[in-house]
Amino acid sequence: MLVAVVSIMAEAFTASAQNIVRKRLVNPDSIPDELVLVGEDTVHMIIPERNYGRFDRGLFNWLYVPKGKWAFGLNASYGELDTDDVQVLSLIKNVDFNGKTYSIKPSISYFIRNNQSVGLQFNYTRGKANLDKLSVDFDDDINFDLHDISYYSESYAISTFYRNYVGLGRSSRFAVFNEVSLEFLSGSSRFKRPYDGVPKDTRTIITQGSLNFSPGVSIFIQENAAFNVSFGIFGLKFRKERQRTDGVDEGTRFTSGANFRFNIFNISLGMMVVI
C-alpha cells in the first residue's frame, strides 16, 4: 500500500512538473524556445540577432514571414479637389478650380531570410489641374485675374527595395519594418497659360533618381493577406529637367537635394499577399 501511494504521488509530481515546464514555455514573459514547421523546415519563432555592444532591452524579433516566401503587393492612391465660386474674406473671389491625381504601385518581393525581403516595385502616377478663373482683390493697387490655366503630369518609375521586418509577438500578426529603395523615374509635364493675351504651352521632360528610407507598420488581416502603412521620412534626390515652350528649347536644369522630415503627403497604404 505504501509503495502504491508513493508511486501515485511521484506520478502526480512528475505530471505537475511537466505542466509547469509547459506553462513556462508558453509564458509570454519568459524567453521561449519554440519551433514551428514551415514547409519542410523547422525554424525558431525568435530570430537570433547579434548584439554589437548595445544595451539589452529584452526585446525580441519574432518570426513574421519565413524565408522562401513570395510577396505580391499593390498600393494605390487617389485624390481630388474641386471648388466652384469660393469666396475667402472678400479677397479671393470667383474661384473655379478642379484637380485630381492618382497612382498605382504593384510590387513583387522574395524573402531571402526570415523577416527580410528584396523586390521590385513599379509606379505609375498621373495628375492634372485646371484653373478656369481666379480673382484676387486686396485694394485698388493690388488686384488681378487668372484664367484658362492647366497643368498635366505623368510619370513612370521602377525601384528596387530591401525591407526588414521586426515581428512584435508570437502570433506573427503585427510587425514594424524599415524599407530602403532605389528609384529611377521618367516623366513629363505640360503647363498651359495665357501671357499678355497670348497662350503659352510649356513642356518639361523629367529624369530623376532617388534613394528613399521609409519605415512602416504591417498587419496580417488574414492568414496570407497583410495591410501595410509606410511613411517617407528621409531621401536623397537627383533630378534633371529639360524644358520647351511653344516648341522652342529653353534649356535644361539639374538639381539635387536631401530631406529629413515627416511628409503627410508621402504616406503609402497598400495590401500584400504572401504565398
Disulfide bonds with the S-S distance in Angstrom:
none
